[in-house]
Amino acid sequence: MAKRRGNNEGSILQRPNGTWRVQVLVEGKRLSYSAKTRQECQAWLKQIISQVDSGLSFNGAVMKFSDYIQGWLKNVKENRRPTTFIQYSIIINRYILPAFGDLRLKDLAPMRIEAYLTARQAEGLGDRTCQLIHAVMHVILASALRKGLIGRNPMDAVEKPRVARPKKKITLATEQVQQLLIAAAETKEEAVYQVELATGLREGELSGLKWSDVNWNLGYIKVQRQVQRIAHQGLIFSPPKTETGNRNLALGRQTLLKLQEHPQRQEQQKLVAGDRWQDNDLIFPTIIGTPKDPHNLLKSFKRLLVQARLPQMRFHDLRHTSITLLLNEVGVPIKEAQKRAGHASPSTTINIYGGETTSKMDEIAAQSLDDLITPMAIELHPNCTKEESLLHQ
């Protein structure tokens, strides 16, 4: 009686047409592979046995990557924010599925993935986009690994694409900030720039502010939403970028005063809009009361920069300016700057600003230490010994 083959035991046979076929049992189920030579079949068998020994399951061996992605995306849609789902979908549909969707999970080899990323970068695909492809594939395959479909995450062996150093941020000096606000005082958006420079909000957070967020008695504003443009949905309200983005920001007297004056300008907007006005309680809406696209803040800002005779910059650079002034001129600790910026951790603030800024506290500490360690110069009086000279000081 012929011996029954066990799991991971393969057989290689030559078919009548001269090609070769190898079969192996995985979890009691048969996997097959055909090739022109016996050596190719032996190499395939060796690879499969190695993968099975590392944890590859039968389902992982036969499942297409595209099939697994569809189930994974469905879970993301149900359990993540809409913006996260949209971002994943764009990367997957535009780059990952066309390149790897027809492959089976077991055939996602690190060298193949790395060669693809290298080729796309050489073709001019942005460094940041290549990094996102790497990150999304890593997350997907980490999920497959946890489910026991594959024995290892091939992305662990794929070198992360390098990203060129971003252009240096532009920040305004104190005098330039005052110059900008003087120019803004002649416009209907004066409060926009006053609040942005006083708080360092992200554009979406600024667009999402409502009058109900202002605590006039205690003098602070509550940041609890942002405006984002989502494909096929338009502008929506969503939570801040990070959990620490939900924060209360104290406002100075001058900023509170500018906010108190702002409703007068808004009433004029309502009169002009008439029946088109949509009341969303927004502090900085469009001319008809709807949420303002964060990207549209840049248009009027560019005109204001020309009027104020200041260098061209992004609206986002006002956020950098606010946080840099906090660190350099006001001298607040990194931890406090992190809270106001809404960064996930102090290390984020340090990574963005630490290499370019030195706070007033640091300057005071440096000078104090300098005074402490520097020997005092002694000037000898004529005809006096060193000891007698000390008595005259």
C-alpha positions in Angstrom: 0.0 0.0 0.0 1.4 3.4 -1.0 2.4 5.7 1.9 0.1 8.7 2.3 2.0 12.0 2.0 1.9 14.2 5.1 1.8 18.0 5.4 4.8 19.8 3.8 5.8 16.7 1.9 5.9 17.3 -1.8 6.1 15.2 -5.0 7.5 16.2 -8.4 6.3 14.5 -11.5 7.0 15.0 -15.2 3.9 15.3 -17.4 3.4 13.7 -20.8 4.0 17.1 -22.5 7.5 17.3 -21.0 6.7 19.9 -18.3 7.1 19.3 -14.6 4.5 19.6 -11.8 5.0 19.7 -8.1 2.4 19.1 -5.4 2.5 19.7 -1.7 0.0 19.3 1.1 -0.6 22.3 3.4 -3.1 21.9 6.2 -4.3 18.7 4.4 -5.0 20.6 1.2 -3.1 20.3 -2.0 -1.1 23.1 -3.6 0.3 22.6 -7.1 2.8 24.4 -9.4 3.9 23.7 -12.9 7.2 24.6 -14.6 9.4 23.8 -17.6 12.2 22.2 -15.5 12.5 20.0 -12.5 14.8 22.5 -10.9 12.2 25.2 -11.0 9.7 22.9 -9.2 12.3 22.0 -6.6 13.0 25.7 -5.9 9.2 26.4 -5.6 8.8 23.5 -3.2 11.7 24.6 -1.1 10.2 28.1 -0.9 6.7 26.9 0.0 8.0 24.5 2.7 10.1 27.4 4.2 7.0 29.7 4.2 4.8 27.1 5.8 7.4 26.4 8.4 7.3 30.2 9.1 3.5 30.2 9.5 2.0 30.4 6.0 -1.5 29.0 5.9 -3.3 27.3 3.0 -5.6 30.3 2.7 -2.6 32.6 2.6 -1.1 30.5 -0.1 -4.1 30.6 -2.4 -5.6 34.0 -1.6 -5.0 36.9 -4.0 -3.7 40.1 -2.5 -6.6 42.1 -4.0 -9.1 39.8 -2.3 -7.5 40.4 1.1 -7.3 44.1 0.5 -11.1 44.4 -0.2 -11.9 42.8 3.1 -9.3 44.9 4.9 -10.7 48.1 3.4 -14.2 47.2 4.5 -13.0 47.0 8.1 -11.2 50.3 7.8 -14.4 52.0 6.5 -16.4 50.7 9.4 -13.8 51.4 12.2 -11.8 54.5 11.0 -12.5 58.1 10.3 -13.7 58.8 6.7 -10.6 60.8 5.9 -8.4 57.8 6.8 -10.5 55.5 4.6 -10.3 57.9 1.7 -6.5 58.3 2.0 -6.0 54.5 2.1 -8.3 53.9 -0.8 -6.5 56.4 -3.0 -3.0 54.8 -2.4 -4.4 51.3 -2.8 -6.4 51.9 -6.0 -3.9 54.1 -7.7 -0.7 52.3 -6.9 -0.9 49.0 -4.9 -3.6 47.1 -6.7 -2.3 47.8 -10.3 1.2 46.6 -9.2 0.5 43.7 -6.8 -3.3 43.0 -6.8 -3.1 39.8 -9.0 -0.4 38.3 -6.9 -1.1 35.8 -4.1 -0.2 36.7 -0.6 2.6 34.2 -0.5 4.2 35.7 -3.7 4.7 39.2 -2.3 8.5 39.1 -2.2 10.5 41.9 -0.6 12.8 42.3 -3.6 9.8 42.6 -6.0 8.2 45.3 -3.9 11.5 47.2 -3.4 12.2 47.1 -7.1 8.8 48.6 -7.8 9.3 51.5 -5.3 12.7 52.2 -6.7 11.4 52.3 -10.3 8.5 54.6 -9.4 10.9 57.0 -7.7 13.2 57.0 -10.7 10.1 57.8 -12.9 9.5 60.9 -10.8 6.8 59.7 -8.3 7.1 61.9 -5.2 9.2 60.6 -2.3 6.3 61.2 0.1 3.9 59.1 -2.1 6.4 56.2 -2.2 6.6 56.3 1.6 2.8 56.2 1.8 2.8 53.1 -0.5 5.3 51.5 1.8 3.4 52.4 4.9 0.0 51.2 3.6 1.3 47.9 2.4 3.1 47.4 5.7 -0.2 48.0 7.6 -2.2 45.6 5.4 0.3 42.8 5.5 0.7 43.2 9.3 -3.0 42.5 9.5 -2.6 39.4 7.3 0.2 38.2 9.6 -1.9 38.7 12.7 -4.6 36.6 11.1 -2.1 33.8 10.4 -2.4 33.9 6.7 1.4 34.6 6.2 4.4 33.6 8.2 6.1 37.0 8.1 5.5 40.6 6.9 7.6 41.0 3.7 7.5 44.8 4.2 9.9 44.3 7.2 12.6 43.5 4.7 11.7 46.4 2.2 13.8 49.5 2.8 11.6 52.5 3.5 11.9 55.1 0.6 13.9 58.2 1.6 12.2 61.5 1.6 14.1 64.6 0.5 14.4 67.2 3.2 11.4 69.6 3.0 11.9 73.2 2.2 12.8 75.4 5.1 9.8 77.0 6.9 9.3 80.7 6.5 8.6 82.5 9.7 8.0 86.2 10.3 9.8 88.3 12.9 7.9 90.2 15.5 8.1 93.5 13.5 6.9 91.7 10.4 3.9 90.2 12.3 2.9 93.7 13.4 3.4 94.9 9.8 1.0 92.2 8.6 -1.6 92.9 11.2 -1.5 96.6 10.5 -2.2 95.8 6.8 -5.0 93.4 7.8 -6.7 96.0 9.9 -7.9 97.6 6.7 -9.7 94.3 5.6 -12.7 92.4 6.7 -10.5 89.5 7.7 -8.5 91.3 10.4 -9.7 88.8 13.1 -8.7 85.8 10.9 -5.0 86.8 11.1 -5.1 88.0 14.7 -6.6 84.7 15.8 -4.2 82.6 13.7 -1.1 84.3 14.9 -2.3 84.2 18.5 -3.2 80.5 18.4 -1.1 78.8 15.7 -4.2 76.8 14.6 -4.1 74.6 11.5 -6.1 76.0 8.6 -8.8 73.3 8.9 -9.1 74.1 12.7 -9.4 77.8 12.0 -12.2 77.2 9.4 -14.0 74.9 11.8 -14.2 77.4 14.7 -17.8 78.3 15.9 -19.0 81.1 18.1 -20.1 78.5 20.6 -16.5 77.5 21.0 -15.6 80.8 22.6 -15.7 81.1 26.4 -15.9 84.9 26.9 -15.9 84.7 30.7 -12.7 82.6 31.0 -11.1 84.0 27.8 -10.4 80.8 25.9 -11.4 79.1 22.7 -12.2 75.4 22.4 -10.7 73.6 19.4 -12.8 70.5 18.7 -13.2 70.1 15.0 -11.7 70.9 11.6 -12.9 71.4 8.1 -11.7 69.0 5.4 -12.4 68.4 1.8 -13.1 64.7 1.1 -13.4 63.3 -2.4 -17.0 62.8 -3.6 -18.3 64.3 -0.3 -17.1 67.9 -0.4 -16.3 69.9 2.8 -17.1 68.1 6.1 -16.5 68.6 9.8 -14.2 66.1 11.3 -12.2 65.7 14.6 -8.8 67.4 14.9 -5.8 65.8 13.3 -4.6 64.2 16.7 -6.3 63.4 19.9 -4.4 66.2 21.6 -5.8 68.4 18.9 -8.9 68.7 21.1 -7.7 71.6 23.3 -8.6 74.8 25.0 -6.5 77.8 24.0 -6.3 80.9 26.2 -6.6 84.1 24.2 -5.0 87.5 25.0 -7.0 90.6 25.6 -6.3 92.1 22.2 -7.3 88.9 20.4 -10.6 88.7 22.4 -11.3 92.3 21.5 -10.8 91.6 17.8 -13.2 88.6 18.1 -15.8 90.8 19.9 -15.6 93.3 17.0 -15.8 90.6 14.3 -19.6 90.0 14.5 -20.2 93.5 13.2 -18.5 92.6 9.9 -20.3 89.3 9.8 -23.7 91.0 10.1 -22.7 93.0 7.0 -22.0 89.8 5.2 -25.4 88.4 6.2 -27.1 91.5 4.8 -25.3 91.2 1.5 -26.0 87.4 1.2 -29.7 87.8 2.0 -31.6 84.6 1.5 -28.4 82.8 0.5 -27.0 83.0 4.0 -26.7 79.6 5.8 -26.2 80.0 9.5 -23.7 77.4 10.7 -22.5 79.4 13.7 -19.0 79.6 12.1 -16.7 82.4 13.1 -14.9 82.5 9.7 -17.3 81.2 7.1 -17.7 82.0 3.4 -19.7 85.0 2.3 -22.8 82.9 2.5 -22.1 81.3 5.9 -20.9 77.9 4.7 -17.6 76.3 5.8 -14.6 77.8 4.1 -12.3 75.5 2.3 -8.9 75.8 4.2 -7.1 76.1 0.9 -9.0 79.2 0.0 -7.4 81.0 3.0 -4.3 81.3 0.9 -5.9 83.4 -1.9 -6.6 86.5 0.2 -3.4 85.9 2.2 -1.3 86.3 -0.9 -2.8 89.7 -1.6 -2.3 90.8 1.9 1.4 89.9 1.8 1.8 92.1 -1.2 0.0 94.9 0.5 2.1 94.5 3.6 5.3 94.3 1.5 6.2 90.9 3.0 7.8 87.9 1.4 5.4 85.3 -0.2 4.7 82.3 2.1 2.1 79.7 2.8 -0.8 80.5 5.1 0.5 77.5 7.1 3.7 79.5 7.8 1.6 81.7 10.1 1.2 78.6 12.3 5.0 78.1 12.2 5.4 81.8 13.0 3.1 81.6 16.1 4.8 78.6 17.6 8.3 79.9 16.8 7.5 83.2 18.6 6.2 81.2 21.6 9.5 79.4 21.8 12.0 82.1 20.8 10.5 85.3 22.1 8.0 84.4 24.9 10.2 81.5 26.1 7.5 79.0 26.9 8.6 75.4 27.6 8.4 72.8 24.8 5.6 71.0 26.7 3.4 74.1 26.7 4.1 74.9 23.0 3.2 71.3 22.2 -0.2 71.6 23.9 -1.0 74.9 22.1 0.1 73.4 18.7 -2.0 70.3 19.2 0.9 68.0 18.5 0.7 64.4 19.5 3.8 64.6 21.7 6.5 67.0 22.7 8.9 65.1 20.5 6.9 66.2 17.5 7.3 69.9 18.5 11.0 69.3 19.1 11.5 67.6 15.7 9.8 70.5 13.9 11.1 73.4 15.8 13.9 72.2 18.1 16.6 72.5 15.6 15.8 76.0 14.6 14.8 77.7 17.8 16.3 78.7 21.1 13.9 80.1 23.7 14.5 83.1 25.9 14.8 80.8 28.9 17.6 79.0 27.1 19.3 82.4 26.4 19.0 83.5 30.0 20.3 80.1 31.2 23.3 80.4 28.8 24.2 83.9 30.0 23.8 82.9 33.6 26.1 79.9 33.2 28.5 82.1 31.2 28.7 84.6 34.1 29.2 81.8 36.6 32.1 80.1 34.9 34.0 83.2 33.6 36.8 84.4 35.9 36.4 88.1 37.0 39.0 90.4 35.5 41.2 92.0 38.2 42.7 95.5 37.5 45.7 96.3 39.7 45.9 99.8 41.0 49.3 101.5 40.5 51.7 100.9 43.4 49.4 98.3 45.0 49.8 94.7 45.6 47.2 92.3 44.3 45.7 91.9 47.8 45.6 95.7 48.3 43.9 96.1 44.9 41.1 93.8 45.9 40.3 96.2 48.8 39.7 99.0 46.3 37.1 97.1 44.3 
